[in-house]
Amino acid sequence: MADDEGIRSPFPTQPSARSSKLCIYESLFLFNQCVDQLVALLRWMTNLSSADKDSMDCAIFEVEEVRCDLNADFTEQLADSERFDAGHFAQRLRVLEKQWCDPDDVYVEVERREAERVQQGLPRRVLGNILPRSAVAHAEERWGAEQEHKRKHATKLQKLALRAKDSAGEEP
């Protein structure tokens, strides 16, 4: 292996479908990296015998001022763009989460929050239980019984339909 070859990145170096946001961040990174190198060079040059320390400090301050102004301009625009994108993606995420969640989870969350408030010594905001556990259990049992009844009734109807079909097929 040649000495001038470095470790290659596993990521492609070709600009294939790169976002404009990525290009801006990369450009800012490269700009700041180059400014760091320039400032380091100017500081090194301050040690030269023919260098005027005050002039070199002035040059460093001017370079740093330009860096700060440019970073501020770009980051202000990027911040606005990022906030807009964050809102957009948060909205899309809420739509997905709404599809996944059980609508009855709100009751569990309210009970959890009420328990937190009691632990903190704060008064409850919901007086009594939202739905007593016994009422919920009774409703679930009733629903289960109805489902069982429907299943049995459907089975009976299927058997009657088969008997009717069989008896219609047999002629005396």
Residue pairs with C-beta under 8 A, 6 or more apart in sequence:
21 78
21 81
24 74
24 78
25 78
28 71
28 74
28 75
31 67
31 70
32 67
32 71
35 63
35 64
35 66
35 67
38 63
39 60
39 63
39 64
42 56
42 59
42 60
42 63
43 56
43 60
45 51
45 56
46 53
46 56
46 57
107 130
107 131
110 126
110 130
111 129
111 130
114 124
114 125
114 126
117 123
117 124
117 125
118 124
